[in-house]
Amino acid sequence: MAEIILTTANFEEEVLRSDKPVLVDFWATWCGPCRMLAPVIAQIAEEQDGVVKVGKVDVDEQPELAYRYGISSIPTLKVFKNGQLIKSSVGVVPKAMIEEMLR
């Protein structure tokens, strides 16, 4: 499954009410490290299809979500399970570390 574009309109439904764990990538188009991480996030979305949802929040287009979750640096990854934030990381991280966050 492709990554879901998350907005204030669909965040509650797609993330907080999800029956699956959700990996949320807070990013921006101008962010070089975000672009470096994007293929890894896409690969995880493909490999974990049906097990984990993967969503992306463009912090420039969704400043309210960025503020709500205290995003001060990007890329920031956050993992939600049963509507609760359970793990997060800031910066470019290896794929194995992201997969570990999802376990």
Biopython code that builds the backbone (N, CA, C, O; Angstrom):
import numpy as np
from Bio.PDB.StructureBuilder import StructureBuilder

atoms = [
    (1, "MET", "N", (0.835, -1.185, 0.000)),
    (1, "MET", "CA", (0.000, 0.000, 0.000)),
    (1, "MET", "C", (0.876, 1.242, 0.000)),
    (1, "MET", "O", (1.912, 1.285, 0.663)),
    (2, "ALA", "N", (0.465, 2.218, -0.723)),
    (2, "ALA", "CA", (1.217, 3.469, -0.781)),
    (2, "ALA", "C", (1.073, 4.225, 0.535)),
    (2, "ALA", "O", (0.186, 3.954, 1.344)),
    (3, "GLU", "N", (1.958, 5.159, 0.713)),
    (3, "GLU", "CA", (1.881, 6.005, 1.897)),
    (3, "GLU", "C", (0.617, 6.868, 1.823)),
    (3, "GLU", "O", (0.185, 7.266, 0.742)),
    (4, "ILE", "N", (0.052, 7.139, 2.957)),
    (4, "ILE", "CA", (-1.152, 7.952, 3.058)),
    (4, "ILE", "C", (-0.725, 9.397, 3.331)),
    (4, "ILE", "O", (0.100, 9.649, 4.209)),
    (5, "ILE", "N", (-1.287, 10.339, 2.580)),
    (5, "ILE", "CA", (-1.032, 11.746, 2.851)),
    (5, "ILE", "C", (-1.947, 12.153, 4.007)),
    (5, "ILE", "O", (-3.172, 12.111, 3.892)),
    (6, "LEU", "N", (-1.333, 12.541, 5.109)),
    (6, "LEU", "CA", (-2.101, 12.872, 6.303)),
    (6, "LEU", "C", (-2.313, 14.379, 6.422)),
    (6, "LEU", "O", (-1.412, 15.178, 6.168)),
    (7, "THR", "N", (-3.529, 14.738, 6.814)),
    (7, "THR", "CA", (-3.917, 16.127, 7.025)),
    (7, "THR", "C", (-4.670, 16.222, 8.344)),
    (7, "THR", "O", (-4.967, 15.204, 8.969)),
    (8, "THR", "N", (-4.976, 17.439, 8.765)),
    (8, "THR", "CA", (-5.777, 17.587, 9.979)),
    (8, "THR", "C", (-7.145, 16.945, 9.784)),
    (8, "THR", "O", (-7.759, 16.495, 10.752)),
    (9, "ALA", "N", (-7.628, 16.897, 8.546)),
    (9, "ALA", "CA", (-8.953, 16.336, 8.261)),
    (9, "ALA", "C", (-9.001, 14.817, 8.415)),
    (9, "ALA", "O", (-10.026, 14.278, 8.831)),
    (10, "ASN", "N", (-7.907, 14.115, 8.088)),
    (10, "ASN", "CA", (-7.964, 12.651, 8.127)),
    (10, "ASN", "C", (-7.067, 12.015, 9.195)),
    (10, "ASN", "O", (-7.053, 10.791, 9.325)),
    (11, "PHE", "N", (-6.322, 12.812, 9.957)),
    (11, "PHE", "CA", (-5.356, 12.270, 10.912)),
    (11, "PHE", "C", (-6.032, 11.389, 11.961)),
    (11, "PHE", "O", (-5.557, 10.289, 12.246)),
    (12, "GLU", "N", (-7.122, 11.859, 12.527)),
    (12, "GLU", "CA", (-7.790, 11.075, 13.575)),
    (12, "GLU", "C", (-8.250, 9.720, 13.036)),
    (12, "GLU", "O", (-8.031, 8.687, 13.669)),
    (13, "GLU", "N", (-8.888, 9.730, 11.866)),
    (13, "GLU", "CA", (-9.393, 8.479, 11.280)),
    (13, "GLU", "C", (-8.257, 7.535, 10.885)),
    (13, "GLU", "O", (-8.293, 6.349, 11.214)),
    (14, "GLU", "N", (-7.253, 8.058, 10.183)),
    (14, "GLU", "CA", (-6.176, 7.215, 9.639)),
    (14, "GLU", "C", (-5.146, 6.780, 10.678)),
    (14, "GLU", "O", (-4.557, 5.706, 10.555)),
    (15, "VAL", "N", (-4.926, 7.605, 11.699)),
    (15, "VAL", "CA", (-3.868, 7.316, 12.675)),
    (15, "VAL", "C", (-4.441, 6.944, 14.039)),
    (15, "VAL", "O", (-4.189, 5.849, 14.543)),
    (16, "LEU", "N", (-5.200, 7.842, 14.628)),
    (16, "LEU", "CA", (-5.639, 7.636, 16.008)),
    (16, "LEU", "C", (-6.684, 6.542, 16.151)),
    (16, "LEU", "O", (-6.789, 5.932, 17.215)),
    (17, "ARG", "N", (-7.462, 6.279, 15.103)),
    (17, "ARG", "CA", (-8.471, 5.213, 15.156)),
    (17, "ARG", "C", (-8.046, 3.958, 14.389)),
    (17, "ARG", "O", (-8.846, 3.038, 14.217)),
    (18, "SER", "N", (-6.820, 3.916, 13.939)),
    (18, "SER", "CA", (-6.343, 2.775, 13.147)),
    (18, "SER", "C", (-6.277, 1.508, 13.992)),
    (18, "SER", "O", (-5.901, 1.547, 15.163)),
    (19, "ASP", "N", (-6.646, 0.389, 13.382)),
    (19, "ASP", "CA", (-6.533, -0.904, 14.067)),
    (19, "ASP", "C", (-5.140, -1.505, 13.876)),
    (19, "ASP", "O", (-4.844, -2.574, 14.411)),
    (20, "LYS", "N", (-4.290, -0.823, 13.120)),
    (20, "LYS", "CA", (-2.913, -1.272, 12.882)),
    (20, "LYS", "C", (-1.958, -0.198, 13.410)),
    (20, "LYS", "O", (-2.345, 0.964, 13.528)),
    (21, "PRO", "N", (-0.722, -0.571, 13.726)),
    (21, "PRO", "CA", (0.278, 0.447, 14.059)),
    (21, "PRO", "C", (0.455, 1.387, 12.856)),
    (21, "PRO", "O", (0.313, 0.973, 11.705)),
    (22, "VAL", "N", (0.765, 2.653, 13.142)),
    (22, "VAL", "CA", (0.936, 3.649, 12.085)),
    (22, "VAL", "C", (2.285, 4.335, 12.252)),
    (22, "VAL", "O", (2.599, 4.858, 13.322)),
    (23, "LEU", "N", (3.081, 4.327, 11.182)),
    (23, "LEU", "CA", (4.334, 5.065, 11.122)),
    (23, "LEU", "C", (4.034, 6.386, 10.427)),
    (23, "LEU", "O", (3.582, 6.399, 9.282)),
    (24, "VAL", "N", (4.286, 7.505, 11.120)),
    (24, "VAL", "CA", (4.028, 8.823, 10.555)),
    (24, "VAL", "C", (5.364, 9.525, 10.327)),
    (24, "VAL", "O", (6.177, 9.663, 11.241)),
    (25, "ASP", "N", (5.569, 9.964, 9.091)),
    (25, "ASP", "CA", (6.780, 10.673, 8.679)),
    (25, "ASP", "C", (6.434, 12.158, 8.555)),
    (25, "ASP", "O", (5.690, 12.554, 7.658)),
    (26, "PHE", "N", (6.979, 12.981, 9.465)),
    (26, "PHE", "CA", (6.833, 14.433, 9.380)),
    (26, "PHE", "C", (8.002, 14.946, 8.551)),
    (26, "PHE", "O", (9.160, 14.726, 8.907)),
    (27, "TRP", "N", (7.706, 15.631, 7.441)),
    (27, "TRP", "CA", (8.726, 15.996, 6.458)),
    (27, "TRP", "C", (8.335, 17.297, 5.756)),
    (27, "TRP", "O", (7.280, 17.869, 6.029)),
    (28, "ALA", "N", (9.210, 17.759, 4.839)),
    (28, "ALA", "CA", (8.914, 18.902, 3.978)),
    (28, "ALA", "C", (9.662, 18.732, 2.661)),
    (28, "ALA", "O", (10.708, 18.086, 2.610)),
    (29, "THR", "N", (9.120, 19.312, 1.609)),
    (29, "THR", "CA", (9.712, 19.142, 0.268)),
    (29, "THR", "C", (11.114, 19.730, 0.173)),
    (29, "THR", "O", (11.934, 19.224, -0.593)),
    (30, "TRP", "N", (11.410, 20.777, 0.921)),
    (30, "TRP", "CA", (12.707, 21.453, 0.857)),
    (30, "TRP", "C", (13.784, 20.780, 1.710)),
    (30, "TRP", "O", (14.942, 21.199, 1.685)),
    (31, "CYS", "N", (13.422, 19.766, 2.446)),
    (31, "CYS", "CA", (14.315, 19.125, 3.422)),
    (31, "CYS", "C", (15.132, 18.004, 2.767)),
    (31, "CYS", "O", (14.584, 16.967, 2.395)),
    (32, "GLY", "N", (16.432, 18.219, 2.631)),
    (32, "GLY", "CA", (17.316, 17.221, 2.027)),
    (32, "GLY", "C", (17.313, 15.888, 2.755)),
    (32, "GLY", "O", (17.138, 14.850, 2.116)),
    (33, "PRO", "N", (17.504, 15.877, 4.089)),
    (33, "PRO", "CA", (17.462, 14.604, 4.814)),
    (33, "PRO", "C", (16.116, 13.880, 4.659)),
    (33, "PRO", "O", (16.064, 12.651, 4.638)),
    (34, "CYS", "N", (15.023, 14.661, 4.551)),
    (34, "CYS", "CA", (13.696, 14.049, 4.347)),
    (34, "CYS", "C", (13.665, 13.313, 3.010)),
    (34, "CYS", "O", (13.123, 12.212, 2.910)),
    (35, "ARG", "N", (14.252, 13.929, 1.985)),
    (35, "ARG", "CA", (14.286, 13.295, 0.657)),
    (35, "ARG", "C", (15.167, 12.047, 0.673)),
    (35, "ARG", "O", (14.902, 11.085, -0.048)),
    (36, "MET", "N", (16.220, 12.068, 1.501)),
    (36, "MET", "CA", (17.072, 10.884, 1.636)),
    (36, "MET", "C", (16.308, 9.737, 2.288)),
    (36, "MET", "O", (16.498, 8.578, 1.921)),
    (37, "LEU", "N", (15.452, 10.051, 3.246)),
    (37, "LEU", "CA", (14.715, 9.032, 3.993)),
    (37, "LEU", "C", (13.491, 8.521, 3.229)),
    (37, "LEU", "O", (13.029, 7.407, 3.477)),
    (38, "ALA", "N", (12.964, 9.327, 2.304)),
    (38, "ALA", "CA", (11.715, 8.996, 1.597)),
    (38, "ALA", "C", (11.710, 7.614, 0.943)),
    (38, "ALA", "O", (10.720, 6.897, 1.092)),
    (39, "PRO", "N", (12.768, 7.195, 0.221)),
    (39, "PRO", "CA", (12.727, 5.859, -0.393)),
    (39, "PRO", "C", (12.655, 4.732, 0.641)),
    (39, "PRO", "O", (12.049, 3.692, 0.387)),
    (40, "VAL", "N", (13.267, 4.939, 1.793)),
    (40, "VAL", "CA", (13.229, 3.933, 2.866)),
    (40, "VAL", "C", (11.804, 3.831, 3.416)),
    (40, "VAL", "O", (11.300, 2.734, 3.657)),
    (41, "ILE", "N", (11.170, 4.976, 3.607)),
    (41, "ILE", "CA", (9.787, 4.993, 4.108)),
    (41, "ILE", "C", (8.865, 4.306, 3.095)),
    (41, "ILE", "O", (7.997, 3.520, 3.475)),
    (42, "ALA", "N", (9.056, 4.603, 1.811)),
    (42, "ALA", "CA", (8.242, 3.977, 0.758)),
    (42, "ALA", "C", (8.438, 2.463, 0.743)),
    (42, "ALA", "O", (7.478, 1.710, 0.576)),
    (43, "GLN", "N", (9.670, 2.024, 0.917)),
    (43, "GLN", "CA", (9.971, 0.590, 0.934)),
    (43, "GLN", "C", (9.300, -0.090, 2.125)),
    (43, "GLN", "O", (8.752, -1.184, 1.984)),
    (44, "ILE", "N", (9.338, 0.544, 3.287)),
    (44, "ILE", "CA", (8.678, -0.016, 4.468)),
    (44, "ILE", "C", (7.175, -0.090, 4.234)),
    (44, "ILE", "O", (6.540, -1.078, 4.604)),
    (45, "ALA", "N", (6.598, 0.945, 3.624)),
    (45, "ALA", "CA", (5.156, 0.946, 3.328)),
    (45, "ALA", "C", (4.794, -0.242, 2.446)),
    (45, "ALA", "O", (3.756, -0.874, 2.648)),
    (46, "GLU", "N", (5.639, -0.548, 1.473)),
    (46, "GLU", "CA", (5.403, -1.669, 0.563)),
    (46, "GLU", "C", (5.560, -3.007, 1.289)),
    (46, "GLU", "O", (4.705, -3.886, 1.178)),
    (47, "GLU", "N", (6.657, -3.154, 2.029)),
    (47, "GLU", "CA", (6.961, -4.422, 2.682)),
    (47, "GLU", "C", (6.016, -4.737, 3.850)),
    (47, "GLU", "O", (5.723, -5.903, 4.117)),
    (48, "GLN", "N", (5.547, -3.707, 4.534)),
    (48, "GLN", "CA", (4.706, -3.905, 5.724)),
    (48, "GLN", "C", (3.219, -3.746, 5.402)),
    (48, "GLN", "O", (2.395, -3.647, 6.311)),
    (49, "ASP", "N", (2.875, -3.722, 4.114)),
    (49, "ASP", "CA", (1.488, -3.546, 3.689)),
    (49, "ASP", "C", (0.590, -4.576, 4.370)),
    (49, "ASP", "O", (0.874, -5.774, 4.350)),
    (50, "GLY", "N", (-0.492, -4.093, 4.972)),
    (50, "GLY", "CA", (-1.420, -4.985, 5.659)),
    (50, "GLY", "C", (-1.085, -5.188, 7.128)),
    (50, "GLY", "O", (-1.922, -5.651, 7.902)),
    (51, "VAL", "N", (0.143, -4.841, 7.512)),
    (51, "VAL", "CA", (0.579, -5.008, 8.898)),
    (51, "VAL", "C", (0.686, -3.648, 9.593)),
    (51, "VAL", "O", (0.281, -3.480, 10.743)),
    (52, "VAL", "N", (1.247, -2.686, 8.854)),
    (52, "VAL", "CA", (1.487, -1.338, 9.371)),
    (52, "VAL", "C", (0.987, -0.340, 8.333)),
    (52, "VAL", "O", (1.141, -0.558, 7.132)),
    (53, "LYS", "N", (0.388, 0.755, 8.799)),
    (53, "LYS", "CA", (0.057, 1.868, 7.913)),
    (53, "LYS", "C", (1.218, 2.845, 7.939)),
    (53, "LYS", "O", (1.869, 3.021, 8.968)),
    (54, "VAL", "N", (1.475, 3.482, 6.799)),
    (54, "VAL", "CA", (2.526, 4.492, 6.735)),
    (54, "VAL", "C", (1.913, 5.778, 6.197)),
    (54, "VAL", "O", (1.303, 5.794, 5.129)),
    (55, "GLY", "N", (2.088, 6.852, 6.955)),
    (55, "GLY", "CA", (1.543, 8.144, 6.550)),
    (55, "GLY", "C", (2.606, 9.217, 6.544)),
    (55, "GLY", "O", (3.621, 9.116, 7.232)),
    (56, "LYS", "N", (2.355, 10.258, 5.747)),
    (56, "LYS", "CA", (3.297, 11.373, 5.644)),
    (56, "LYS", "C", (2.568, 12.678, 5.943)),
    (56, "LYS", "O", (1.459, 12.915, 5.463)),
    (57, "VAL", "N", (3.214, 13.514, 6.744)),
    (57, "VAL", "CA", (2.685, 14.839, 7.064)),
    (57, "VAL", "C", (3.690, 15.867, 6.562)),
    (57, "VAL", "O", (4.813, 15.942, 7.060)),
    (58, "ASP", "N", (3.281, 16.660, 5.570)),
    (58, "ASP", "CA", (4.106, 17.777, 5.096)),
    (58, "ASP", "C", (3.915, 18.911, 6.107)),
    (58, "ASP", "O", (2.834, 19.493, 6.197)),
    (59, "VAL", "N", (4.963, 19.220, 6.862)),
    (59, "VAL", "CA", (4.833, 20.191, 7.955)),
    (59, "VAL", "C", (4.514, 21.594, 7.457)),
    (59, "VAL", "O", (3.946, 22.392, 8.203)),
    (60, "ASP", "N", (4.867, 21.914, 6.211)),
    (60, "ASP", "CA", (4.525, 23.228, 5.659)),
    (60, "ASP", "C", (3.038, 23.322, 5.340)),
    (60, "ASP", "O", (2.433, 24.384, 5.486)),
    (61, "GLU", "N", (2.454, 22.218, 4.907)),
    (61, "GLU", "CA", (1.037, 22.204, 4.561)),
    (61, "GLU", "C", (0.146, 21.905, 5.766)),
    (61, "GLU", "O", (-1.041, 22.231, 5.755)),
    (62, "GLN", "N", (0.704, 21.293, 6.793)),
    (62, "GLN", "CA", (-0.073, 20.900, 7.980)),
    (62, "GLN", "C", (0.605, 21.410, 9.262)),
    (62, "GLN", "O", (0.977, 20.612, 10.123)),
    (63, "PRO", "N", (0.764, 22.730, 9.391)),
    (63, "PRO", "CA", (1.474, 23.250, 10.577)),
    (63, "PRO", "C", (0.771, 22.911, 11.892)),
    (63, "PRO", "O", (1.428, 22.788, 12.926)),
    (64, "GLU", "N", (-0.550, 22.760, 11.865)),
    (64, "GLU", "CA", (-1.277, 22.431, 13.091)),
    (64, "GLU", "C", (-0.861, 21.062, 13.626)),
    (64, "GLU", "O", (-0.683, 20.890, 14.832)),
    (65, "LEU", "N", (-0.703, 20.075, 12.715)),
    (65, "LEU", "CA", (-0.264, 18.738, 13.140)),
    (65, "LEU", "C", (1.178, 18.778, 13.643)),
    (65, "LEU", "O", (1.516, 18.133, 14.636)),
    (66, "ALA", "N", (2.022, 19.540, 12.952)),
    (66, "ALA", "CA", (3.419, 19.660, 13.383)),
    (66, "ALA", "C", (3.483, 20.260, 14.788)),
    (66, "ALA", "O", (4.250, 19.799, 15.634)),
    (67, "TYR", "N", (2.676, 21.283, 15.027)),
    (67, "TYR", "CA", (2.637, 21.923, 16.346)),
    (67, "TYR", "C", (2.088, 20.957, 17.400)),
    (67, "TYR", "O", (2.645, 20.843, 18.492)),
    (68, "ARG", "N", (1.005, 20.269, 17.073)),
    (68, "ARG", "CA", (0.351, 19.354, 18.010)),
    (68, "ARG", "C", (1.317, 18.275, 18.499)),
    (68, "ARG", "O", (1.267, 17.869, 19.660)),
    (69, "TYR", "N", (2.202, 17.809, 17.598)),
    (69, "TYR", "CA", (3.120, 16.724, 17.969)),
    (69, "TYR", "C", (4.541, 17.211, 18.238)),
    (69, "TYR", "O", (5.483, 16.419, 18.266)),
    (70, "GLY", "N", (4.688, 18.523, 18.435)),
    (70, "GLY", "CA", (5.957, 19.082, 18.886)),
    (70, "GLY", "C", (7.107, 18.906, 17.919)),
    (70, "GLY", "O", (8.245, 18.694, 18.336)),
    (71, "ILE", "N", (6.821, 18.992, 16.631)),
    (71, "ILE", "CA", (7.871, 18.791, 15.633)),
    (71, "ILE", "C", (8.733, 20.050, 15.553)),
    (71, "ILE", "O", (8.254, 21.116, 15.166)),
    (72, "SER", "N", (10.013, 19.914, 15.923)),
    (72, "SER", "CA", (10.932, 21.047, 15.848)),
    (72, "SER", "C", (12.049, 20.790, 14.851)),
    (72, "SER", "O", (12.715, 21.731, 14.418)),
    (73, "SER", "N", (12.266, 19.544, 14.481)),
    (73, "SER", "CA", (13.258, 19.157, 13.473)),
    (73, "SER", "C", (12.640, 18.094, 12.586)),
    (73, "SER", "O", (11.835, 17.276, 13.031)),
    (74, "ILE", "N", (13.037, 18.123, 11.319)),
    (74, "ILE", "CA", (12.560, 17.095, 10.398)),
    (74, "ILE", "C", (13.750, 16.486, 9.681)),
    (74, "ILE", "O", (14.773, 17.150, 9.518)),
    (75, "PRO", "N", (13.639, 15.230, 9.247)),
    (75, "PRO", "CA", (12.491, 14.351, 9.398)),
    (75, "PRO", "C", (12.322, 13.861, 10.837)),
    (75, "PRO", "O", (13.294, 13.618, 11.552)),
    (76, "THR", "N", (11.075, 13.728, 11.230)),
    (76, "THR", "CA", (10.719, 13.107, 12.506)),
    (76, "THR", "C", (9.763, 11.967, 12.200)),
    (76, "THR", "O", (8.790, 12.140, 11.466)),
    (77, "LEU", "N", (10.044, 10.812, 12.762)),
    (77, "LEU", "CA", (9.167, 9.647, 12.622)),
    (77, "LEU", "C", (8.493, 9.388, 13.956)),
    (77, "LEU", "O", (9.126, 9.442, 15.010)),
    (78, "LYS", "N", (7.199, 9.105, 13.893)),
    (78, "LYS", "CA", (6.452, 8.771, 15.101)),
    (78, "LYS", "C", (5.632, 7.517, 14.822)),
    (78, "LYS", "O", (5.056, 7.362, 13.746)),
    (79, "VAL", "N", (5.589, 6.628, 15.806)),
    (79, "VAL", "CA", (4.813, 5.392, 15.690)),
    (79, "VAL", "C", (3.645, 5.473, 16.674)),
    (79, "VAL", "O", (3.828, 5.718, 17.866)),
    (80, "PHE", "N", (2.447, 5.262, 16.141)),
    (80, "PHE", "CA", (1.225, 5.264, 16.938)),
    (80, "PHE", "C", (0.645, 3.853, 16.948)),
    (80, "PHE", "O", (0.648, 3.158, 15.932)),
    (81, "LYS", "N", (0.146, 3.442, 18.114)),
    (81, "LYS", "CA", (-0.523, 2.152, 18.235)),
    (81, "LYS", "C", (-1.723, 2.353, 19.146)),
    (81, "LYS", "O", (-1.595, 2.901, 20.241)),
    (82, "ASN", "N", (-2.894, 1.907, 18.690)),
    (82, "ASN", "CA", (-4.136, 2.071, 19.450)),
    (82, "ASN", "C", (-4.363, 3.527, 19.836)),
    (82, "ASN", "O", (-4.828, 3.824, 20.937)),
    (83, "GLY", "N", (-4.028, 4.439, 18.910)),
    (83, "GLY", "CA", (-4.264, 5.859, 19.136)),
    (83, "GLY", "C", (-3.250, 6.553, 20.020)),
    (83, "GLY", "O", (-3.373, 7.749, 20.282)),
    (84, "GLN", "N", (-2.247, 5.817, 20.485)),
    (84, "GLN", "CA", (-1.242, 6.377, 21.388)),
    (84, "GLN", "C", (0.115, 6.463, 20.697)),
    (84, "GLN", "O", (0.508, 5.563, 19.954)),
    (85, "LEU", "N", (0.814, 7.550, 20.953)),
    (85, "LEU", "CA", (2.185, 7.692, 20.468)),
    (85, "LEU", "C", (3.063, 6.782, 21.317)),
    (85, "LEU", "O", (3.106, 6.917, 22.540)),
    (86, "ILE", "N", (3.770, 5.842, 20.657)),
    (86, "ILE", "CA", (4.583, 4.909, 21.446)),
    (86, "ILE", "C", (6.089, 5.081, 21.224)),
    (86, "ILE", "O", (6.879, 4.777, 22.117)),
    (87, "LYS", "N", (6.495, 5.566, 20.045)),
    (87, "LYS", "CA", (7.931, 5.729, 19.768)),
    (87, "LYS", "C", (8.126, 6.863, 18.788)),
    (87, "LYS", "O", (7.228, 7.199, 18.016)),
    (88, "SER", "N", (9.334, 7.461, 18.828)),
    (88, "SER", "CA", (9.649, 8.488, 17.842)),
    (88, "SER", "C", (11.158, 8.573, 17.652)),
    (88, "SER", "O", (11.939, 8.139, 18.499)),
    (89, "SER", "N", (11.542, 9.144, 16.517)),
    (89, "SER", "CA", (12.955, 9.390, 16.241)),
    (89, "SER", "C", (13.055, 10.655, 15.388)),
    (89, "SER", "O", (12.124, 11.017, 14.670)),
    (90, "VAL", "N", (14.206, 11.312, 15.486)),
    (90, "VAL", "CA", (14.451, 12.539, 14.741)),
    (90, "VAL", "C", (15.700, 12.344, 13.897)),
    (90, "VAL", "O", (16.703, 11.804, 14.364)),
    (91, "GLY", "N", (15.626, 12.791, 12.646)),
    (91, "GLY", "CA", (16.766, 12.693, 11.743)),
    (91, "GLY", "C", (16.695, 11.446, 10.883)),
    (91, "GLY", "O", (15.780, 10.632, 11.002)),
    (92, "VAL", "N", (17.683, 11.319, 10.016)),
    (92, "VAL", "CA", (17.753, 10.150, 9.142)),
    (92, "VAL", "C", (18.246, 8.970, 9.978)),
    (92, "VAL", "O", (19.286, 9.045, 10.632)),
    (93, "VAL", "N", (17.489, 7.896, 9.942)),
    (93, "VAL", "CA", (17.851, 6.694, 10.697)),
    (93, "VAL", "C", (17.856, 5.500, 9.748)),
    (93, "VAL", "O", (17.172, 5.521, 8.725)),
    (94, "PRO", "N", (18.619, 4.459, 10.078)),
    (94, "PRO", "CA", (18.663, 3.285, 9.209)),
    (94, "PRO", "C", (17.321, 2.556, 9.181)),
    (94, "PRO", "O", (16.537, 2.624, 10.127)),
    (95, "LYS", "N", (17.082, 1.866, 8.082)),
    (95, "LYS", "CA", (15.845, 1.106, 7.912)),
    (95, "LYS", "C", (15.637, 0.128, 9.068)),
    (95, "LYS", "O", (14.518, -0.021, 9.558)),
    (96, "ALA", "N", (16.698, -0.533, 9.502)),
    (96, "ALA", "CA", (16.590, -1.513, 10.586)),
    (96, "ALA", "C", (16.067, -0.866, 11.870)),
    (96, "ALA", "O", (15.310, -1.487, 12.617)),
    (97, "MET", "N", (16.467, 0.375, 12.125)),
    (97, "MET", "CA", (15.998, 1.065, 13.327)),
    (97, "MET", "C", (14.504, 1.390, 13.217)),
    (97, "MET", "O", (13.771, 1.293, 14.202)),
    (98, "ILE", "N", (14.060, 1.771, 12.027)),
    (98, "ILE", "CA", (12.632, 2.052, 11.812)),
    (98, "ILE", "C", (11.838, 0.759, 12.001)),
    (98, "ILE", "O", (10.792, 0.758, 12.651)),
    (99, "GLU", "N", (12.331, -0.330, 11.436)),
    (99, "GLU", "CA", (11.646, -1.618, 11.583)),
    (99, "GLU", "C", (11.570, -2.025, 13.045)),
    (99, "GLU", "O", (10.565, -2.588, 13.480)),
    (100, "GLU", "N", (12.620, -1.746, 13.807)),
    (100, "GLU", "CA", (12.637, -2.059, 15.245)),
    (100, "GLU", "C", (11.589, -1.217, 15.972)),
    (100, "GLU", "O", (10.928, -1.708, 16.887)),
    (101, "MET", "N", (11.433, 0.039, 15.575)),
    (101, "MET", "CA", (10.410, 0.906, 16.183)),
    (101, "MET", "C", (9.015, 0.327, 15.976)),
    (101, "MET", "O", (8.132, 0.529, 16.809)),
    (102, "LEU", "N", (8.807, -0.394, 14.866)),
    (102, "LEU", "CA", (7.484, -0.925, 14.520)),
    (102, "LEU", "C", (7.167, -2.244, 15.216)),
    (102, "LEU", "O", (6.029, -2.710, 15.163)),
    (103, "ARG", "N", (8.157, -2.854, 15.867)),
    (103, "ARG", "CA", (7.929, -4.139, 16.541)),
    (103, "ARG", "C", (7.271, -3.952, 17.882)),
    (103, "ARG", "O", (7.008, -4.930, 18.582)),
]
sb = StructureBuilder()
sb.init_structure("model")
sb.init_model(0)
sb.init_chain("A")
sb.init_seg("    ")
for serial, (resi, resn, name, xyz) in enumerate(atoms, 1):
    if name == "N":
        sb.init_residue(resn, " ", resi, " ")
    sb.init_atom(name, np.array(xyz, "f"), 0.0, 1.0, " ", f" {name:<3s}", serial, name[0])
structure = sb.get_structure()
